[in-house]
Amino acid sequence: MINDFASADLARHINDETKEYPDIPSSKKKGNEANTNINNKILYLEQSLEKVKKLSASGDEEKEIKALSQQLYELVIPVYKNEYLAYAKLCDSKGSQSAKDEIINSIDQKYGARFEQNFNTLMEKGKTYAQKNNIQVNWGQ
């Protein structure tokens, strides 16, 4: 859910929520699909952050992983609430591609590098911890 943040894939998925196909009546949209999608993601991310906050972490490694995870959620949630919601509204209203591109490029420039660095650090720490503690994890590879 969080790993496609600040990516062209996420932008495409949001925009795809608004696509209609003339020869497929069931594809007719209400005009709020992208907005609804982002609001649902925000709810999911906020719930996930609350779960992370409630985790007990006893050792230094656990505390570091918890803190990194919390930082990651706290980085992305405001961007979903502001920039991605604005992008979704543009998609729903069939706004100009240049306006949509401007928002997506701004997200990438402002947050992309920091997100990638934080995400990669969290994954490295998590993999090391899992391996050290014989925890089987599917890392999506």
The 8 nearest C-alpha neighbors of each residue, nearest first, counted from 0:
[[1, 2, 3, 40, 4, 44, 43, 9],
 [0, 2, 3, 4, 75, 44, 72, 71],
 [1, 3, 4, 0, 118, 115, 5, 6],
 [4, 2, 6, 1, 9, 5, 8, 0],
 [3, 5, 6, 2, 1, 9, 75, 111],
 [6, 4, 107, 111, 106, 3, 7, 110],
 [7, 5, 8, 9, 4, 3, 10, 107],
 [6, 8, 10, 9, 11, 5, 103, 3],
 [9, 7, 11, 6, 10, 12, 3, 5],
 [8, 10, 12, 11, 6, 7, 3, 13],
 [11, 9, 7, 13, 8, 12, 14, 6],
 [10, 12, 8, 14, 9, 13, 15, 7],
 [13, 11, 15, 9, 14, 10, 8, 16],
 [12, 14, 10, 15, 11, 16, 33, 9],
 [13, 15, 11, 16, 12, 90, 17, 10],
 [16, 14, 12, 17, 18, 13, 11, 33],
 [15, 17, 33, 14, 13, 32, 18, 12],
 [18, 16, 15, 14, 91, 32, 33, 19],
 [19, 17, 15, 16, 20, 14, 26, 28],
 [18, 20, 26, 27, 21, 17, 28, 23],
 [19, 21, 23, 22, 26, 18, 27, 24],
 [22, 20, 23, 19, 24, 26, 27, 25],
 [21, 23, 20, 24, 26, 19, 25, 27],
 [24, 22, 20, 25, 21, 26, 27, 19],
 [25, 23, 26, 27, 22, 21, 20, 19],
 [24, 26, 27, 23, 28, 20, 19, 22],
 [27, 25, 19, 24, 23, 20, 28, 18],
 [28, 26, 25, 19, 24, 29, 20, 23],
 [27, 29, 30, 26, 19, 17, 32, 18],
 [28, 30, 31, 32, 27, 17, 91, 26],
 [31, 29, 91, 28, 32, 92, 17, 33],
 [30, 32, 34, 91, 33, 29, 35, 88],
 [31, 33, 35, 34, 16, 30, 36, 17],
 [34, 32, 87, 36, 16, 35, 13, 31],
 [33, 35, 87, 37, 31, 36, 32, 88],
 [36, 34, 38, 32, 33, 37, 31, 39],
 [35, 37, 33, 39, 34, 38, 32, 40],
 [38, 36, 40, 34, 39, 35, 41, 84],
 [37, 39, 41, 35, 40, 36, 34, 42],
 [40, 38, 42, 36, 37, 41, 35, 43],
 [41, 39, 37, 43, 38, 42, 44, 36],
 [40, 42, 38, 44, 39, 43, 45, 37],
 [43, 41, 39, 45, 40, 44, 46, 38],
 [42, 44, 40, 46, 41, 45, 47, 39],
 [43, 45, 47, 41, 46, 42, 40, 48],
 [46, 44, 48, 42, 47, 43, 41, 49],
 [47, 45, 49, 43, 48, 44, 42, 50],
 [46, 48, 44, 50, 45, 49, 43, 51],
 [47, 49, 51, 45, 50, 46, 44, 72],
 [50, 48, 52, 46, 47, 51, 45, 53],
 [49, 51, 47, 53, 48, 52, 46, 54],
 [52, 50, 48, 54, 53, 49, 47, 69],
 [51, 53, 49, 50, 54, 48, 69, 65],
 [54, 52, 50, 51, 49, 55, 48, 56],
 [55, 53, 51, 52, 56, 50, 65, 49],
 [56, 54, 53, 57, 52, 62, 61, 51],
 [55, 57, 61, 62, 58, 54, 65, 59],
 [56, 58, 61, 55, 62, 59, 60, 54],
 [59, 57, 61, 60, 56, 62, 63, 55],
 [58, 60, 62, 61, 63, 57, 56, 64],
 [61, 59, 63, 62, 58, 64, 128, 124],
 [60, 62, 56, 64, 58, 63, 59, 65],
 [61, 63, 59, 65, 56, 60, 64, 66],
 [62, 64, 66, 60, 61, 65, 67, 59],
 [65, 63, 67, 61, 66, 62, 68, 60],
 [64, 66, 62, 68, 63, 67, 61, 69],
 [65, 67, 63, 69, 68, 64, 62, 70],
 [68, 66, 70, 64, 69, 65, 121, 63],
 [69, 67, 65, 71, 66, 70, 64, 72],
 [68, 70, 66, 72, 71, 67, 65, 73],
 [71, 69, 73, 67, 68, 72, 74, 66],
 [70, 72, 74, 68, 69, 73, 67, 75],
 [73, 71, 69, 75, 74, 70, 76, 48],
 [72, 74, 70, 71, 76, 75, 69, 77],
 [75, 73, 71, 72, 76, 70, 77, 78],
 [74, 76, 78, 72, 77, 73, 79, 71],
 [75, 77, 79, 78, 73, 72, 74, 80],
 [78, 76, 80, 79, 75, 81, 74, 73],
 [79, 77, 81, 75, 82, 80, 76, 83],
 [78, 80, 83, 76, 77, 81, 82, 84],
 [81, 79, 77, 78, 84, 76, 83, 82],
 [80, 82, 78, 84, 79, 83, 77, 85],
 [81, 83, 85, 78, 84, 79, 86, 80],
 [84, 82, 79, 86, 85, 81, 87, 78],
 [83, 85, 87, 86, 81, 82, 80, 79],
 [86, 84, 82, 88, 83, 87, 81, 89],
 [85, 87, 83, 89, 84, 88, 99, 82],
 [88, 86, 33, 90, 84, 34, 89, 85],
 [89, 87, 91, 85, 90, 86, 34, 92],
 [90, 88, 94, 86, 92, 87, 91, 93],
 [89, 91, 87, 93, 88, 92, 14, 94],
 [92, 90, 88, 30, 93, 89, 31, 17],
 [91, 93, 89, 94, 90, 88, 30, 31],
 [94, 92, 90, 91, 89, 95, 17, 88],
 [95, 93, 89, 92, 90, 96, 98, 99],
 [96, 94, 98, 97, 99, 93, 89, 90],
 [95, 97, 99, 98, 100, 94, 101, 93],
 [96, 98, 100, 95, 99, 101, 94, 102],
 [99, 97, 101, 95, 100, 96, 102, 94],
 [98, 100, 96, 102, 101, 97, 86, 103],
 [101, 99, 97, 103, 98, 102, 104, 96],
 [100, 102, 98, 104, 99, 103, 105, 97],
 [103, 101, 105, 99, 100, 104, 106, 86],
 [102, 104, 100, 106, 105, 101, 107, 99],
 [105, 103, 107, 101, 106, 102, 100, 108],
 [104, 106, 102, 108, 103, 107, 109, 101],
 [107, 105, 103, 109, 104, 108, 110, 5],
 [106, 108, 111, 104, 5, 105, 110, 109],
 [107, 109, 105, 106, 110, 111, 104, 112],
 [110, 108, 106, 107, 105, 111, 112, 113],
 [109, 111, 113, 107, 106, 112, 108, 114],
 [110, 112, 107, 114, 5, 113, 108, 115],
 [111, 113, 115, 114, 110, 116, 108, 107],
 [114, 112, 116, 110, 115, 111, 117, 109],
 [115, 113, 117, 111, 112, 116, 118, 110],
 [114, 116, 118, 112, 113, 117, 119, 111],
 [115, 117, 113, 119, 114, 118, 112, 120],
 [118, 116, 120, 114, 115, 119, 113, 121],
 [117, 119, 115, 121, 120, 116, 114, 122],
 [120, 118, 122, 116, 121, 117, 115, 123],
 [121, 119, 117, 123, 122, 118, 116, 124],
 [120, 122, 118, 124, 119, 123, 125, 67],
 [121, 123, 125, 119, 120, 124, 126, 118],
 [124, 122, 120, 126, 125, 121, 119, 127],
 [123, 125, 127, 121, 122, 126, 128, 120],
 [126, 124, 122, 128, 123, 127, 121, 129],
 [127, 125, 129, 123, 128, 124, 122, 130],
 [126, 128, 124, 130, 125, 129, 131, 123],
 [127, 129, 125, 131, 126, 130, 124, 132],
 [130, 128, 134, 126, 132, 131, 127, 133],
 [129, 131, 133, 127, 132, 128, 126, 134],
 [130, 132, 128, 129, 133, 127, 134, 126],
 [131, 133, 129, 130, 134, 128, 127, 135],
 [134, 132, 130, 131, 129, 135, 128, 136],
 [135, 133, 129, 132, 130, 136, 131, 128],
 [134, 136, 133, 129, 137, 130, 132, 138],
 [137, 135, 138, 134, 129, 126, 139, 130],
 [136, 138, 139, 135, 140, 134, 126, 129],
 [139, 137, 140, 136, 126, 122, 135, 125],
 [140, 138, 137, 136, 2, 122, 0, 126],
 [139, 138, 137, 136, 122, 126, 2, 135]]
